[in-house]
Amino acid sequence: MTETIERREPATARDNTRKVFIKTYGCQMNVYDSQRMGDALAKDGYRPTETMEDADLVLLNTCHIREKAAEKIYSELGRIRLLKADKASRGEELRVGVTGCVAQAEGREIIDRAPVVDLVIGPQTYHRLPDALARVAKGDKVVDTDYAVEDKFAHLPGAEAPQIRARGVTAFLTVQEGCDKFCTFCVVPYTRGAEVSRAFGPIMDEARRLADAGVRAVTLLGQNVNAWSGQDVAGRPLGLGGLLRALAEIPGIGRLRYTTSHPRDMDDDLIAAHRDLSALMPYLHLPVQSGSDRILKAMNRRHTAADYLALLDRIRAARPDIALSGDFIVGFPGESDADFEATMRLVEKVGYASAFSFKYSPRPGTPGADMDGHVEETVKSERLQRLQALLREQQTAFAESLVGRDVEILVEKPGRYAHQRVGRSPFLQPVVAAADVGEIGDLVTVRIAATLPNSLLAEGSGAVRAGDTRNVA
């Protein structure tokens, strides 16, 4: 919906040195969306700032997935209210917007509860930010969350875009939005809508322009990205595997990834793409959420633990060196000790290179919130600690298995120290290498000499200062 809520006194005229601070919560799709908002605002005279206190406009790009997500936003808005009042006392103006999934879910309620907010913008209406801000400048407070499904991808870069502003040698590319799976713990179908696939032509157009702008690695994004379907230029049906094959033919694109996937949409052709495409990195994020069939059924995942493990066997047969990542929820309503132990056994069988794990928290409006048998917080915390300890052990083991091996990295940026550069392994780990290893954007082979908690060290990268165990990337 689009509505004007209240009228205030018109704002004073502003100069052309306006600054915007965007704080991003949640998933990679939100990171991409924040970039889209920044691009839309750049055309309206806004420059980005890394300091909220320097901003004329603050945008909170919100996520509704994690525990108490909305409450965290209201807490942040409380702090922003003080900043806005301080600026007003000096004759300065600060405008505040809430965007993303919390904005989509709560709409007008945000402004009713937090009057410091001037505008609320949903995930599909970011292209209308400049118009919304123009209305705010006239004294309105604005909520704009309504969109037509057929326009979902109409304002992403494509053939109509004369150029794409590259931010480095890696980029996200949206190919799919929404989800039809209706897992009982998840708000995505309600905040992002039904599954919709972006057309093949605009995807290819944007990818070519990214390559022309110097991008070497592209990550395809979607709430359920492996549900993508479309037609090529000849009208032949394609799934995500076919799309990846087409993208791999674009000169300059050396690496491809995709996230996030659902096990039910990993078809034979996509698995074969992992076997056939050297550009498709041997790293797959494939959430399972639980190892208990009883809990999986309650979650409406529509697969069993055995289904998931059999699928991984097929994927590993196609790409033996693939590294796996996953998502886990502990303490879903009704989860018993035996159910949790089933999750631990599944993790032990799989051996993850990385994973994300969370305590279940009820999302308003989802079926899980109304289920019986909610688990005590102390029990959820104990289970999460045990699971995360096992996952950290596996992540460390995977990283240590690379020591002494030659690994191709994409050089992405300067390192923390002048004699270093940072690249990315095929398995998504930061790798610290010597500054003379190659230019930014080069794909080079290095030998892994050691591990740090969150990165790898290549031979010749130089010693880390004694006691420095931070991620040097």
N, C-alpha and C positions, 0 to 999 in steps of 0.2 A: 504494500500500500504506500501511497504518498499522501502526506497530510501536513498542513500547517497547524501547529498546536497553539501558539500564542504569539502576540506581537509585543515587541519592546521598542524602546526608542532607537532610531537608526544609529548605526555605528558611524564613527568618524571616518573620513577618508584615509586610505592607507597608501604607503609608498610601495615601490616595487621590490623591496628587499625582504619580503615575508619569508619566514622559515617554518618548516613543518617537522615535527617530531612524531614518528610512528613507532609505537611499541607493539611488537608482534608476539602473540601467544599461540602455542599449539603446533600444528602440523606444517609440512612443507608447502601444502596448498596455501596456507595463510602467509607464508613467506613470499610466495609468488604473488598473492593478492596484494600484499603490502607494496611490492615493487610496482604493480599496476596502478595502485593509488598514487604512488610517488610520481609515476609518469604522467598521470592525468593532472596532477597538481603542478608539475613542472611547466605545463603549457599555460597554467594560470598564474605563473610568476612566483611560485613557491620553490625555495631551495631546501634541501634536507639539512637537518642538524642532528647531532648525536646527543645534544644536551636539552632536556626538557625545559630548563629555565630560560633558554635562549629562544624558545619557539613562540610564534604567533598563533600556531595551530597545533594541537595535540590530538592524535588519533590513536585509540586503543583498538587494535585488530584482534578480536577475541575468539576464543575457542570454548565450546560448550561440552567437550568430551570429559575432561578431567574433574577430579573431585573439587566441589565447591567453586567451580569456575566462575559463576556469576558473582559470588560473594567476594572473590578476589578482585574482580573488576570494580565493585562498589567500594572496596577498601582503597583501591588505587584512585578512584574518583574523589574520595575524601581528601586524599593528599593533594590532588590537583585543584580542588576547591580552594585550599589555602594558598596555593601558588597563584591562582587566578585573582584572589582577593588582594594578594601582595602586589601583583602587577597593576591592578586597578588603582591601588593607593598611590602608585607612581604615575598614573595617567596612561598606563599601557593596557592593551587589550589582549586577551587570550581566548581563543575559541577552542571548544572541546567537542570531539566527536567519538562515538562508539560505533565500530564496524564489526563485521564478521558474524559468527554463528550465534553469539549471545544477542547481538543486535537483531538478527533475524528472528530469534525465538521470543524475545521480550519486547521489542519494538517500543511503543509509547511508554510502557511501564518504566523504562530506563529513565526517561526525562521526568516522569512523575516522581520517581524515587530519588533521583539525583539531578536537581535543577541546574547544576553546574554544566550539564551537557547541553550543547546547542544543536547537535544533529545526530541522527541515528541512521546508518546506512547498511543495508544488507549486502551479502556477498555478490549478488548479481547486478548491483546498481552502482558500482564504483565509478563507472564512466560518467555518472551524473553528479559526482562530487563538486566540480566547479559550479554547476547550476545551484546545487544545494547551498553552497557557501555564499553565493550571490544573494540568495533569499535570506540567509542568516544575517548578511551585512545590512539588509533592509529592516532587520528587527524581528524576523521570524525564528521560531524553533521548528526544526524539520525532522520528520521521520519518512524515510524512503526505503521500503523493503520489498515492494511489489515488482514483479517482472513477468514477462511472457516466456514460457518454456522455449518457444522457437527462437527467441533472441538470446539464449543463454551464452552462446559463443560469438555473438555478432560483433562484440567490441574488443575481442582479442586481436593481436597483430596477425595479419594475413596478407593477401594479395594487395589489399587497399593501403597497407602501411608502406610509406616510402622508405623508411629505415627502421631499424631496431636498435635501441640504446643498450649495448652490451655492457655488462658489469664485470666481466672477467672471461675466463676461458671455459666456464661451466654455466649452464642455464637450465631452468625449468621450462617445460612446455606442457600446457594443459591440453589433454586429449579427451577427458571424460569427467563428468561431474555427477554427483548424486549417487544414491544406492537404493536398490529394491530388496535388499536381503532382510531388513527389519529384524536384526539381532535385538533381543529384548533389553539389552543394556545400553543401546546406542541411540543418540538423537540425530545422527546424520540424515536419515530419510526425512526428518521433519524440518531440519534447518537448511539442508542443501537440495532437498527434493529428490525426484525420481532419477534413475540412471538415464543419462543422455550422453551420446557419443558425438564428439566434434567431427565435422566432415573431413575426409581425407585431404582434399585440396588445400584448405586453409592450414592444416597441420604441416603439410609439406612446404607450403609457402613460408610459413614462419620459421621452420627448421632451416631452409635455405638462407633466409636472411640472418638467422643466428650464425650460421657458418660463415657468411660473408662478413659478419661483424667480428669474427675471430673466435667464436665459441668452438671448442673442440669436444666437449662432453655435454650431452643432453639427457636430462632425466624427465621421462614422461610422467605426468601427474594425473591422478584421479582418485576419488574416494574409493572406487572399485575399478582400478585402471584396467585389469585384465578382462573386464566385461566389455571393453571397447569393441565395436563392430562398425563396419562401413563398407564402402565400395571404392575400388581404385578408379583411375581415370577411364578405364575401359568398361566400368560398370560391374566388374567381378567382385563378389563378396570377399571381404577380408575380416580376419580377427586381428588381435594385437600382434600375433606372430608375423602376419603379412605386413602390417604397418611397420614393424621393426625392420623387416627385410628391405622395405622401400627406403626407410630413413638411413639405413646402413650404406646405401648407394650414394648418398649426398657427399660430394667432395668436401673434405675438411672435418667432417664429423668422425671422430676416432673412437668415441665411447658412447654407449647407450645404456641407460638404466630405466627402471619403471617402479612406481610405488603409488598406492598400496594395493595389494592383491587379496583376493579371496580364494581359498582352496577349490571351491566349486567351479571357478572359471579358468583353471589351469588346464587348457585343452591340449591335445596332442601336437597341434601345429606350434603352439607357444613353447612347449617343451622342446620340440625339434629346433626352434629358433635358437634356444640356448646351446644346442649341439652345433649348429651350422654357422652362427655369426660370431666372428672373432670380436666384433665391436660391442656385442652384448656382454656386459661384464658378468663374471661368475659370482654374482652376489644377488640373493633373492630374499626380499622381506615378505614372508608368508605367514600371517598371524594364524594362530590356532586357538588361543584364549584359555583353553583348559585341556587336560588329559583325561577327564572323566566323561564317559558317554552320557551319563545322567545329567551332568551339568551342561554339556554341549547341547543336549536336547532342550533343556530349560532356556538356554541362550538362543535357541532357534538357529543354530549354526548349520543344521542340516548336513552334517557329516559326522563321522565317528573318529575316535582316535586312530583306529586301524585304517580308516580311509586316508587320513592325513599321512600316516607313516608309509602307506603303500604309494601314495603320490610322491613323497620324497624319494622313495626308491626309484621311481621312474625318472624323476628329475636328475638324480645322481647318476643313473645309468647313462643319461644323455650328456651330462656335464659333470664328470667325476670330481673336478676341483671346485665345485660351487660351494660358496659359503652361505650359510643360512642365518636369517634373522627372524624374530618372531615377536608377537605380543601376547601377554598373559594378564589375566584378571584373577586375583585371588579373593576369596570371600564372597563369591556370588551367592545370592539367597539360596539356602538349602545346602551349601557346600559342606560336606562332612570331612572328618579327618581322612577317611578312605578316599574321598574324591580328590582332596589335595594331594595325597600320596600318589594317585594316578597321574597327576600333573607332573610331579617330580620324576616319576618313572619315564614319562614321555620325554622330558627334557634330557634325562640321562641317555636315552636311546638316540636322540637326534644329534646332540652335540652342537650347540649354537655358537656361531662366531660373535654374535651380538644379539641383544633382545631388549625389549621394553616390558616392564612389569609394573602393575598398579594394584592397589586395593580397590575393590568394587565400591563405587559410590552411586547412589540412585540418582538418575537424571529425571527431573519432572516430566511427566507425559509419556514415559517409556513403560512397557509392561513390567520390567524388572522392579521398578519402584513400588509396585503394588503387590509383589509376591510375598508369600509368607517365608519365614525362616531366615530373616536377616542375621548375618553373622556378627558377633561381638567385635568391636574395634580392636580389642587386645588380641583376639584370635587372628584377625586379619593381619595385624602388624607382625605377629610372630611368624605366620606363614610367609608373608612377603619377605621378611628377613632371610628365612631359609631358602626361598626360591632365588632371591637375588644373590645370595652367597654362591649357590650352585652356578648360576648364570655367569657371575664374575669369574669363577674358576674356569669355566669353559672358554670365556672370552680371552682370558690370559693364556690358556693352553693353545688356543688357535694362534694368537699373536706370536707366541714363542716357537710355534711350529714353522714360522717363516724365517727365523734367524738362520743365517747361512745360505738362504735361497736367493736366487736372482728374481727380481720382481719388476715388472714394468710400471712406471708411475707417470702420471700426467703432472707436469710442473705447473703449479697454480699461482704461487705468490712468493714474495720474499719471506725469509724466516725471521724469527725473533732476533737473531744475531746477524751481523752483516755478512758473515762467511757462510750463511745457510740459505737454502731455499726449501719451500714446502711443496710436496706433491701429494698425490692421492693414489693409493694402491688400487688394484682391481676390486679389492674387498672393502673399499670405502674408508680405509684407515689413512690418517695423515702420515706422511713419511718425510722426515727431515733429511735433506741431502746437502751436499756441498754446493756453494753458489755457482760453481763452474760446471755443474752437471748438465746444464742446458738452459735455454731461454724459457720464459713463461709461455706455456702453450705447447711445449715439446713433450713428446712421449719418449721416455728414456728408460733404460734398464739399469737398476742399481742392485747391489747386494745388501741384504738386511743384516746389520751387525748387532743390533740390540733392540730391546723394547723399553718403552716408558709406559706409565699408566694409561695414557690415551693416544699414544702414537708409536711409530717405529723409527729407528735411527738407521740410516744407510751408512755404509763404509765411506769414510772421508768427510763425514758431516761435521766433524769436530767434537770435542768433548763438551758435555754439559757441565755447568758449574757444580761443584760439590754440593750435595744436598738439594739440588733443584730437581724435584720429581714432578713438576707441573707438566702439562701438555705443552711442549715447546712449539706446537703448531699454532 
